[in-house]
Every structure is written in C-alpha cells, then in structure tokens.
C-alpha cells in the first residue's frame, strides 16, 4: 500500500474535526513553509539571519492577526491554531516558527485588554500585515523567572512613563516594530508577579540593542539584549492597569508562549522522525542487497519513535483545544504539553541521528541543525524544570509563584 510521509499526515489531520477554516489556514502555512521558508533555512542557520522572507510572507498571507480577536480585525484563532501553524513552520525552520510564535504571543497580550486607541495603533497594523511585535520579559538577574522583572516604570507626568532596565533574549530583537516590555510599577513589597506590561515602539529614544545573537541553535531568532535608558512612552501604551500583570502571566503570556514553543518543537521532532524513516528506506547493504527498512530491530525502533511523537502531539492538541474551550484544568495540560514536547524533541533527534549513523552525524546535515535547535526546548522559559514544579504545585493546591 502507498504510505504517506509523516509530515504529510500531520497536515492531513487538519480536515479531521478542526473546521474548514483551520484546514485552509494550515494548507496555506504549509505552502509558505515549503516555498518560502525552506529555501532560506540553511542560510538562516548558517548566518544567524533573522528569517525575514518567511515572516513577511506570513504577514502578507494574513497570519499576523492569527490570534487577534475578529472584533479587532484579526482571525480570532486560539492556542490550537497557533500550535499547529508553528508546527508546520517548525518542520522546515524552527527559527521562523518561534519568531512568528513570539509575534503572536505579543499580539495576544496586546489584544487581551486593548483600548480603542491600542486597537487602532497596534492591532490594526498587526492584522493588516504591517507590524511585527514580540515579548520582552526576561532579564539576566532573574533568569528563567520571567515574572520577576527588575526594569523600572516611573511615571514622569500624567501623560508619560520612563522605562529603565535591561532585557535579555528578546526574540525578533531589532526587527520588530514594537515590544511588549514588563516592568515594576507597583509597591516594592507587592506580591510576586505584580508587574506591568507596556508597549515600547521600536524607534523609542533611549532604546539600544546588544550584540547580534550567536546561538548554538535557533540561530535566526535574533534573540538579543535590550537596553532601556530612560525610554519615554505614553501612558496610553500601558496594557491593563499598573501592577495587574499576574493575570496576564497565566491567562495570556504563559499559555500562548508554551503553545508556540510546543508547536515549534513538534515540528522539529516530526522532521527528525521523517529523516530517519527516509534514511532507512533508501539505504541498502551492499553485501546482501537488503534494505535497512527490512531489519526488524530498526522497524521496532522507528515504530517506538512514532508512538512517542504521536502521543506527545495528541497531548498538545488536546491541551490547546481545552484551553480554547475554557476548561478548568487546561493550563496544567498546556504546561505538561510543553514539558513532554521538549523531552520528545530532544529524544527524537538523538535517536534519529543514531539510526542515520555517520550520515546524520556529519556537520551540516539536517539532523545536525535539528539537534542544535531541539536543545533549546528545555531552556526557553518557562523551563522544563519550572513547569514540572508548577504542575506539582497545582496538583497539591499550592501557589504557583512562591519563589
């Protein structure tokens, strides 16, 4: 019988219970991934180049407003669509997937409590494909604890704020049109997580960038440090109220960020499995003429990998759909999905490289890039360890943010 590739079957699932709108969306994403993203992937990785061609193609196709509510001019999709689009993109280029994903997270944060003015200045151009945004939360001093910003937000007048501090690992850094920046604008003794988010335009005076990103993997992210030296922004750029961002952490930032990452690294794992499958099918032993695909132990190992990937994918889709439906335990499932995807992606690429032998291990091979990209899955905050602690605390009814 005719067996479809693993990657083709992933796209085919768009037609099973997810709606024609999402089906069309995923086929368009696959077209962009194949025709625009894939040809640039090698250069993006080699030169640590921000994946502009792919991001602009996504904007032109209407993906900029993927998760922006329809009432604001967006497509009104949720976590499931975000995860699946990032998965399709991640099969070709993890950097493109996460850059798009971080734009979507930033857009979701702006959308959550957008004022009419913010809708007009930020969301309208985002939905029209004229504006890229992203998150700027992490800081060197607090590491993976992105919910503990030290950047200060001082009110200069009734109209202006001043921002001072340094952010790290800002994806799309230097290429976005705006940045959703976290800062402390509450009482110093306020509860953990009581910070503020504000939109900082890319051309704001006093905003400076650190050196270009030169990572082991995910090399096209442009994950740079941002220096804020008394950057002035209008009060009208504040998202929500001062000090109320604990709500944003668990209702917007964490779920959307985790699903963007989960989708991206599902794509990486899918491609790794497909590389192993194709290698086993095309390789023959010269002394016997038999194919590696006919070897039972290799069949067993490939089948085991498929099961690992499929159950991880199903958890991710279930978690995303549960969150979109407003189910009470959805956030815990979302956190678990990112944890399991991280484990799956690293294990999948490692095992695929073993199955492909020296061909997969050589410098410049596709698996060489996938191995470097996959390793970031455990490191990107909230890290695997933090998420497992949060899940354990949630199961025992303990506060998640206690340290």
C-alpha positions as CSV (number, residue, x, y, z in Angstrom):
1,X,0.0,0.0,0.0
2,X,1.0,3.6,-0.5
3,X,2.4,5.1,2.7
4,X,2.4,8.9,3.1
5,X,5.3,10.6,4.8
6,X,4.9,11.5,8.4
7,X,4.9,15.2,7.6
8,X,2.1,14.9,5.0
9,X,-0.1,13.0,7.5
10,X,0.4,15.8,10.0
11,X,-1.1,18.3,7.6
12,X,-3.9,15.9,6.6
13,X,-5.2,15.9,10.2
14,X,-6.4,19.5,9.5
15,X,-9.5,18.0,8.0
16,X,-10.5,15.9,11.0
17,X,-12.7,17.8,13.3
18,X,-10.9,21.1,13.3
19,X,-13.0,23.0,10.8
20,X,-12.6,24.1,7.2
21,X,-11.2,27.5,8.3
22,X,-8.3,25.9,10.1
23,X,-7.8,23.4,7.3
24,X,-7.4,26.1,4.8
25,X,-5.1,28.0,7.2
26,X,-2.8,25.1,7.6
27,X,-2.5,24.3,4.0
28,X,-1.6,27.9,3.3
29,X,1.0,27.7,6.1
30,X,2.4,24.6,4.6
31,X,2.7,26.3,1.2
32,X,4.6,29.2,2.7
33,X,6.8,26.8,4.7
34,X,7.6,24.8,1.5
35,X,8.0,27.6,-1.0
36,X,9.5,30.5,1.2
37,X,10.7,29.2,4.5
38,X,12.5,26.0,3.4
39,X,14.7,27.6,0.7
40,X,16.1,30.1,3.3
41,X,16.5,27.7,6.2
42,X,20.2,26.8,5.6
43,X,21.2,30.5,5.3
44,X,19.2,31.5,8.3
45,X,21.0,28.8,10.4
46,X,24.5,29.4,8.9
47,X,24.5,33.2,9.1
48,X,22.3,33.6,12.2
49,X,20.0,35.6,9.9
50,X,16.5,36.7,11.0
51,X,14.1,34.9,8.7
52,X,12.6,37.9,7.1
53,X,11.3,36.3,3.9
54,X,9.2,33.8,5.8
55,X,7.9,36.3,8.3
56,X,6.9,38.8,5.6
57,X,5.2,36.0,3.6
58,X,3.2,35.1,6.7
59,X,2.2,38.7,7.2
60,X,1.1,39.1,3.6
61,X,-1.0,36.0,3.8
62,X,-2.9,37.4,6.9
63,X,-1.2,35.3,9.6
64,X,-0.1,38.4,11.5
65,X,-3.5,38.6,13.2
66,X,-3.9,34.9,13.7
67,X,-4.8,35.1,17.4
68,X,-6.2,38.7,17.4
69,X,-10.0,38.7,18.0
70,X,-12.2,39.1,15.0
71,X,-13.7,42.2,16.6
72,X,-10.3,43.8,16.3
73,X,-9.8,42.8,12.7
74,X,-7.9,39.5,13.4
75,X,-8.7,35.9,12.6
76,X,-9.8,35.1,16.1
77,X,-8.0,31.8,16.5
78,X,-6.7,30.4,19.7
79,X,-4.0,28.1,21.0
80,X,-4.8,25.2,18.7
81,X,-4.3,27.2,15.6
82,X,-1.1,28.8,17.0
83,X,0.4,25.4,17.9
84,X,-0.4,23.9,14.5
85,X,0.8,26.8,12.4
86,X,4.1,26.8,14.4
87,X,4.3,23.0,14.0
88,X,4.1,23.3,10.2
89,X,6.7,26.1,10.1
90,X,8.9,24.2,12.6
91,X,9.1,21.3,10.3
92,X,11.2,23.5,7.9
93,X,12.8,26.1,10.2
94,X,12.5,26.3,14.0
95,X,13.7,29.9,14.0
96,X,10.9,31.1,11.6
97,X,8.4,29.2,13.7
98,X,9.4,30.7,17.0
99,X,9.8,34.2,15.6
100,X,6.2,34.0,14.3
101,X,5.1,32.4,17.5
102,X,6.6,35.2,19.6
103,X,4.9,37.8,17.4
104,X,1.6,36.0,18.0
105,X,2.2,35.9,21.8
106,X,2.9,39.7,21.8
107,X,-0.2,40.3,19.7
108,X,-2.3,38.2,22.1
109,X,-1.1,40.2,25.1
110,X,-1.9,43.5,23.4
111,X,-5.3,42.1,22.4
112,X,-6.2,40.9,25.9
113,X,-7.4,44.2,27.3
114,X,-6.8,46.6,24.3
115,X,-8.2,50.1,24.5
116,X,-9.7,51.6,21.3
117,X,-6.5,53.6,20.9
118,X,-4.3,50.5,21.2
119,X,-6.6,48.7,18.7
120,X,-6.0,51.4,16.2
121,X,-2.3,52.0,16.7
122,X,-1.1,48.4,17.2
123,X,-3.7,45.7,16.4
124,X,-5.0,47.2,13.1
125,X,-1.5,47.3,11.5
126,X,-0.7,43.9,13.0
127,X,-3.8,42.4,11.3
128,X,-3.0,44.2,8.1
129,X,0.5,42.7,8.0
130,X,2.3,46.0,8.6
131,X,3.5,45.5,12.1
132,X,5.6,42.9,14.0
133,X,5.5,42.7,17.8
134,X,7.1,40.5,20.4
135,X,7.7,39.9,24.1
136,X,10.5,41.5,26.1
137,X,10.2,39.9,29.6
138,X,13.4,38.0,30.5
139,X,16.3,39.7,32.5
140,X,19.7,38.4,33.4
141,X,19.2,39.0,37.1
142,X,16.1,36.8,37.4
143,X,16.9,34.2,34.7
144,X,14.1,31.9,33.9
145,X,11.8,33.6,36.4
146,X,10.4,35.9,33.8
147,X,7.6,37.0,36.1
148,X,10.1,38.9,38.4
149,X,11.2,41.9,36.3
150,X,13.6,44.5,37.8
151,X,13.1,47.0,35.0
152,X,11.5,50.2,36.5
153,X,8.5,52.0,35.1
154,X,8.3,55.6,36.5
155,X,5.5,58.0,35.9
156,X,7.0,61.3,34.8
157,X,3.7,63.1,34.3
158,X,0.1,62.5,33.7
159,X,1.0,61.5,30.1
160,X,4.4,59.9,30.1
161,X,6.3,57.0,31.7
162,X,10.0,56.4,31.8
163,X,11.5,52.9,31.5
164,X,15.0,51.9,32.7
165,X,16.5,48.4,32.7
166,X,18.0,45.7,30.6
167,X,16.1,42.8,29.0
168,X,17.7,39.6,27.6
169,X,16.8,37.0,24.9
170,X,14.3,39.3,23.1
171,X,13.2,37.2,20.1
172,X,12.8,39.3,17.0
173,X,15.1,41.8,18.7
174,X,15.9,44.7,16.4
175,X,13.4,43.6,13.8
176,X,10.0,44.0,15.4
177,X,8.0,47.3,15.3
178,X,7.1,47.2,18.9
179,X,8.0,45.3,22.1
180,X,5.7,44.2,25.0
181,X,8.0,45.1,27.9
182,X,7.5,44.1,31.6
183,X,8.5,46.4,34.4
184,X,7.9,47.1,38.0
185,X,5.4,49.8,38.6
186,X,3.9,48.6,41.8
187,X,4.8,48.8,45.5
188,X,8.2,47.1,46.1
189,X,6.5,44.9,48.7
190,X,3.7,43.8,46.4
191,X,3.0,40.1,45.8
192,X,5.2,38.2,43.3
193,X,4.1,38.7,39.7
194,X,2.6,42.2,40.3
195,X,4.3,43.9,37.5
196,X,3.1,45.9,34.5
197,X,3.4,45.5,30.7
198,X,3.7,48.3,28.3
199,X,4.2,48.6,24.5
200,X,7.5,50.2,23.5
201,X,7.8,51.3,19.9
202,X,11.0,50.2,18.1
203,X,12.0,53.8,17.4
204,X,11.7,55.0,21.0
205,X,14.5,57.3,22.1
206,X,16.9,55.6,24.6
207,X,16.3,52.0,23.3
208,X,19.5,50.3,22.4
209,X,20.4,46.8,21.3
210,X,23.2,44.4,22.4
211,X,25.3,42.4,20.0
212,X,23.8,40.1,17.5
213,X,22.6,36.7,18.6
214,X,25.1,33.9,18.0
215,X,23.4,30.8,19.5
216,X,24.2,27.1,19.2
217,X,20.8,26.6,17.7
218,X,17.7,28.6,16.8
219,X,20.2,30.8,15.2
220,X,17.7,33.0,13.3
221,X,15.8,34.2,16.4
222,X,17.7,37.5,16.7
223,X,17.4,36.8,20.5
224,X,19.2,39.9,21.6
225,X,19.5,42.0,24.8
226,X,17.6,45.3,25.0
227,X,18.8,48.3,27.0
228,X,16.3,50.8,28.1
229,X,17.8,54.1,29.2
230,X,15.0,56.4,30.4
231,X,12.9,55.4,27.5
232,X,9.7,57.5,27.5
233,X,6.4,56.1,26.4
234,X,2.9,57.4,26.7
235,X,0.6,56.2,29.4
236,X,-1.8,55.1,26.6
237,X,0.7,52.3,25.8
238,X,0.1,50.6,29.2
239,X,-1.6,47.2,28.9
240,X,-4.3,46.9,31.5
241,X,-3.6,48.6,34.8
242,X,-0.4,49.2,36.7
243,X,0.7,46.1,38.7
244,X,-2.1,43.7,37.5
245,X,0.0,41.5,35.2
246,X,-0.3,38.4,37.3
247,X,-3.5,38.0,35.3
248,X,-1.6,38.2,32.1
249,X,1.0,35.6,33.1
250,X,-1.4,32.7,33.4
251,X,-4.2,33.8,31.1
252,X,-2.2,35.0,28.2
253,X,1.6,35.0,28.3
254,X,2.2,31.5,29.6
255,X,-0.4,29.6,27.6
256,X,0.3,31.3,24.3
257,X,4.1,31.2,24.7
258,X,4.0,27.5,25.7
259,X,1.9,26.5,22.7
260,X,4.1,28.5,20.3
261,X,7.1,26.6,21.7
262,X,5.3,23.2,21.8
263,X,4.2,23.6,18.2
264,X,7.6,24.7,17.0
265,X,9.4,21.7,18.6
266,X,6.7,19.2,17.5
267,X,7.7,20.4,14.0
268,X,11.4,19.7,14.8
269,X,10.6,16.2,16.1
270,X,8.4,15.4,13.1
271,X,11.2,16.3,10.7
272,X,13.7,14.3,12.7
273,X,11.5,11.2,12.5
274,X,10.9,11.7,8.8
275,X,14.7,12.0,8.2
276,X,15.2,8.7,10.0
277,X,12.4,7.0,8.0
278,X,13.7,8.2,4.7
279,X,17.2,7.1,5.5
280,X,16.1,3.6,6.5
281,X,14.1,3.2,3.3
282,X,16.8,4.3,0.9
283,X,19.8,2.6,2.4
284,X,20.9,-0.9,1.4
285,X,23.6,-3.3,2.5
286,X,25.9,-3.8,-0.5
287,X,26.9,-7.3,0.6
288,X,23.3,-8.6,0.9
289,X,21.3,-6.2,-1.2
290,X,18.7,-5.9,1.7
291,X,17.2,-2.6,2.7
292,X,17.6,-1.3,6.3
293,X,13.8,-0.9,6.2
294,X,13.6,-4.7,6.2
295,X,15.5,-5.1,9.5
296,X,13.1,-5.9,12.3
297,X,15.1,-4.2,15.1
298,X,15.1,-0.9,13.1
299,X,11.4,-1.3,12.3
300,X,10.8,-1.7,16.1
301,X,12.9,1.4,16.9
302,X,11.2,3.6,14.3
303,X,7.8,2.4,15.5
304,X,8.6,3.3,19.1
305,X,9.6,6.8,18.0
306,X,6.4,7.2,16.1
307,X,4.4,6.3,19.2
308,X,6.4,8.8,21.3
309,X,5.7,11.6,18.8
310,X,2.1,10.8,18.3
311,X,1.1,10.7,21.9
312,X,3.0,13.9,22.5
313,X,1.2,15.6,19.6
314,X,-2.2,14.4,20.9
315,X,-1.5,15.8,24.3
316,X,-0.5,19.1,22.8
317,X,-3.6,19.3,20.6
318,X,-5.8,18.3,23.5
319,X,-4.2,20.9,25.8
320,X,-4.6,23.7,23.3
321,X,-8.2,22.8,22.5
322,X,-9.0,22.5,26.2
323,X,-7.7,26.0,26.8
324,X,-9.6,27.4,23.8
325,X,-12.8,25.8,25.3
326,X,-12.1,27.3,28.7
327,X,-11.8,24.0,30.6
328,X,-10.7,24.4,34.2
329,X,-7.6,22.3,34.1
330,X,-6.5,23.4,30.7
331,X,-3.5,25.4,31.9
332,X,-1.9,22.4,33.6
333,X,-2.3,20.4,30.4
334,X,-0.7,23.2,28.4
335,X,2.3,23.3,30.8
336,X,2.6,19.5,30.6
337,X,2.4,19.6,26.8
338,X,5.5,21.9,26.6
339,X,7.4,19.6,29.0
340,X,6.6,16.5,27.0
341,X,7.3,18.1,23.7
342,X,10.8,19.2,25.0
343,X,11.6,15.7,26.1
344,X,10.2,14.2,22.8
345,X,12.1,16.6,20.5
346,X,15.5,16.0,22.1
347,X,15.0,12.2,22.3
348,X,13.6,12.1,18.8
349,X,16.6,13.9,17.2
350,X,19.1,11.9,19.2
351,X,17.6,8.6,18.2
352,X,17.1,9.7,14.6
353,X,20.8,10.6,14.5
354,X,21.7,7.2,15.8
355,X,19.5,5.5,13.2
356,X,21.1,7.5,10.4
357,X,24.6,6.8,11.6
358,X,27.6,8.8,10.3
359,X,25.4,10.4,7.6
360,X,23.3,12.0,10.1
361,X,26.2,12.9,12.4
362,X,28.2,14.9,9.9
363,X,28.4,18.6,10.2
364,X,25.9,20.4,8.0
365,X,23.4,17.6,7.9
366,X,19.8,18.3,8.6
367,X,19.9,16.4,11.8
368,X,22.9,18.4,12.9
369,X,20.7,21.6,12.7
370,X,17.7,19.8,14.3
371,X,19.8,18.6,17.2
372,X,21.1,22.1,18.0
373,X,17.6,23.6,17.6
374,X,15.9,20.9,19.7
375,X,18.1,21.5,22.7
376,X,16.6,24.9,23.2
377,X,13.2,23.4,24.1
378,X,14.3,22.7,27.6
379,X,16.0,26.1,28.1
380,X,13.3,28.6,26.9
381,X,11.4,29.9,29.8
382,X,9.3,28.7,31.5
383,X,11.9,25.9,31.5
384,X,11.1,22.2,31.8
385,X,12.1,22.2,35.5
386,X,9.9,25.3,36.4
387,X,6.9,23.8,34.6
388,X,7.2,20.5,36.4
389,X,7.3,22.3,39.7
390,X,4.3,24.4,38.7
391,X,2.4,21.3,37.7
392,X,3.2,19.6,41.0
393,X,2.1,22.7,43.0
394,X,-1.1,22.9,41.1
395,X,-1.9,19.2,41.8
396,X,-1.4,19.9,45.5
397,X,-3.3,23.2,45.6
398,X,-0.1,25.3,46.3
399,X,0.5,28.8,44.9
400,X,2.5,28.5,41.7
401,X,4.6,31.7,42.2
402,X,6.2,31.2,45.6
403,X,9.9,31.9,44.7
